Amino acid sequence: MGNIQKITPNFWFDSQAKEAVEFYTSIFEDSKVEKVTHYLKTGQEIHGKEEGAVMTVEFKLEGQKFVALNGGPQFKFNEAVSFIVHCANQEEVDYFWGKLSEGGDKSAQQCGWLKDKFGVSWQIVPDCLSELFSHSDPAISEKVMKEMLQMKKIDTTVLKKIQENH
């Protein structure tokens, strides 16, 4: 029967599930749409969706399973839940930041966090970040943290220079 993922994150969209999944799967490797279900006439008095409209989209990003649901306008995304994208280097940070922030809320960008055009929060985090904060000299770690707190997209080149110059 294969391995079944124990926990599957679910995105609740008003009606943009298919569009959002197409956007996300175009950005991440090892990603694909696996299954699409549609609303039926049955239950229309409850769900209020037109028969045949997309109900759910099951998909994978980097091998991780997700579900996107067209559930209606009742619920909105907020920063209480975000998805961390671990980046091996600045090139990956730049790539994911550029792709995921496209059309998103510019005022929601801070310290590596962004909101995409669907309102989903993402953290674009370089793998070396914890190293940059754990210098043997606490004063240098403080300077690195102070600089990072001023950034929208994290720039490891700038943070590494702070360490190197001390």
C-alpha positions in Angstrom: 0.0 0.0 0.0 3.0 2.3 0.3 3.9 5.0 2.8 1.0 7.2 3.8 2.0 10.6 5.0 0.7 11.0 8.5 0.0 14.7 8.4 -1.1 16.6 5.3 -1.2 20.4 5.3 -4.5 21.8 3.9 -4.8 25.2 2.2 -8.3 26.8 2.4 -8.9 29.1 -0.6 -12.1 30.9 -1.6 -12.0 29.7 -5.2 -8.3 29.9 -6.3 -7.1 26.4 -5.3 -6.2 25.2 -8.8 -4.5 28.5 -9.7 -2.5 28.5 -6.5 -1.4 24.9 -7.0 -0.3 25.6 -10.5 1.7 28.5 -9.2 3.4 26.5 -6.4 4.1 23.5 -8.5 5.8 25.7 -11.1 8.2 27.0 -8.4 9.3 23.9 -6.5 11.1 20.8 -7.9 9.7 17.3 -7.5 6.2 18.9 -7.5 3.0 17.8 -9.3 -0.7 17.8 -9.2 -1.9 14.3 -8.1 -5.7 14.5 -8.0 -8.5 17.0 -8.6 -12.0 16.5 -7.1 -15.1 18.4 -8.1 -18.2 19.5 -6.3 -21.3 17.5 -6.9 -25.0 18.6 -6.9 -25.4 16.7 -3.6 -24.8 19.1 -0.7 -25.1 22.2 -2.8 -27.4 23.8 -0.2 -24.4 23.5 2.2 -21.3 24.2 0.1 -23.0 26.6 -2.3 -20.6 25.7 -5.1 -21.6 25.1 -8.7 -21.7 21.4 -9.7 -18.4 20.5 -11.4 -16.4 23.3 -9.8 -13.0 22.3 -8.4 -13.4 21.2 -4.8 -9.9 19.9 -3.9 -6.5 19.6 -5.5 -4.1 17.1 -4.0 -0.5 18.0 -4.9 3.2 17.6 -3.9 5.8 20.2 -3.4 9.4 18.8 -3.0 7.8 15.4 -2.4 5.6 16.8 0.5 1.9 16.2 0.1 -0.6 19.0 0.4 -4.3 19.6 -0.3 -5.9 22.8 -1.6 -9.6 23.3 -1.0 -12.0 25.7 -2.6 -14.0 26.2 0.6 -15.3 29.8 0.1 -14.5 33.2 1.6 -15.1 32.4 5.2 -11.5 31.9 6.2 -8.4 33.9 5.3 -4.7 33.0 5.6 -2.6 34.8 8.3 0.9 34.7 9.6 0.0 32.2 12.4 0.9 29.5 10.0 3.8 29.8 7.5 5.8 27.5 5.4 9.6 27.6 5.8 11.7 27.1 2.6 15.2 26.0 3.6 17.7 27.4 1.1 21.2 26.0 0.6 22.7 29.4 -0.6 21.9 33.0 -1.5 21.0 31.9 -5.0 18.2 29.8 -3.7 17.0 32.6 -1.3 16.9 34.9 -4.3 15.0 32.4 -6.5 12.3 31.5 -4.0 11.9 35.1 -2.7 11.5 36.3 -6.3 9.0 33.6 -7.3 6.9 33.5 -4.1 6.8 37.3 -3.5 5.6 38.0 -7.1 2.2 39.7 -6.8 2.2 39.4 -3.0 1.8 41.9 -0.2 5.0 44.0 -0.1 4.1 45.4 3.3 4.1 41.9 4.8 7.8 41.3 3.9 10.2 41.3 6.9 13.2 39.2 8.1 12.8 36.6 5.4 9.0 36.4 5.7 6.7 37.2 2.8 3.0 36.8 1.8 2.4 35.4 -1.7 -0.4 36.6 -4.0 -2.8 34.2 -2.4 -2.1 35.5 1.2 0.0 32.4 2.2 3.0 33.2 4.5 6.4 31.8 3.6 9.8 32.1 5.4 12.7 32.0 3.0 15.5 30.9 5.2 19.2 30.3 4.3 20.6 27.2 6.0 23.5 29.2 7.3 21.4 31.6 9.3 21.7 29.9 12.7 25.5 29.8 12.2 25.5 33.6 11.5 23.7 34.2 14.9 26.0 32.0 16.9 29.4 33.7 16.6 31.8 33.1 19.5 31.7 36.8 20.2 28.1 37.7 21.3 28.6 41.3 20.1 29.1 40.1 16.6 26.0 37.9 16.8 24.1 41.0 18.0 25.3 43.0 15.0 24.2 40.3 12.6 20.8 40.1 14.2 20.3 43.8 14.2 21.2 43.9 10.5 18.9 41.0 9.6 16.0 42.6 11.4 16.3 45.5 8.9 16.0 43.2 5.9 13.0 42.1 3.9 14.8 39.3 2.0 17.7 37.9 3.9 21.0 38.7 2.3 23.7 36.3 3.6 26.4 38.2 1.8 25.8 41.3 4.0 25.5 39.2 7.2 28.7 37.2 6.5 30.6 40.5 5.9 29.7 41.6 9.4 31.3 38.5 10.8 34.3 38.7 8.6 35.0 42.3 9.4 35.3 41.6 13.1 
